[in-house]
């Protein structure tokens, strides 16, 4: 029974990762373009936000 629960959990994680990853990449692209447009201010706070 534990193995079945682990398999179901793995499937859920894979499905949610496939759904969330493209959104995270799109958000990263938008933030990067905004930073470039503003003249590349210090990226320390931006990097810290990405690591959370």
N, C-alpha and C positions, 0 to 999 in steps of 0.2 A: 504494500500500500504506500509505503514511503517513497519507493521508486516512481510510482505513478504520480505522486504529488510533485516530485522533483522534475519529472518530465513536463508536467503541466506548467509548472513555474518557469521552466526554461523556455517553453513555447510562448508564454505570456511576455517574458522579458525580450525575446527576439522580436515579437510583433510590436511591442511598444517602442523598442529601439528603432525599428524601421520606420515608425511613425514620427518619433520625436527628432531623430537625427537630421532629416531634411529641414525641419523648422529651425533647429539650432544653427545649421549652416547658413540658412537664409538670413537669420538674425545677425550672425557674425559678418556676413557680406555687407548688410545695410550699415551696421555700426562702423565697419572699416571705411566705407565710402563717405560716411559723415565725417569721420576723423580726417580723412584725406582732404575733403572739401574745406574743412576748417583750418587747414594748414598744419596738420599733424602736431597737435599739442602733446605734451607729455602723455605717454601711454600707460603709465604705472597704474592708475586707477582703473583703466579699461582692462588691463591684464588681470588685475585682482578680481574684477567682476567676472571674468571668464573662468577663473579658477574655482569659483564657488559653486 
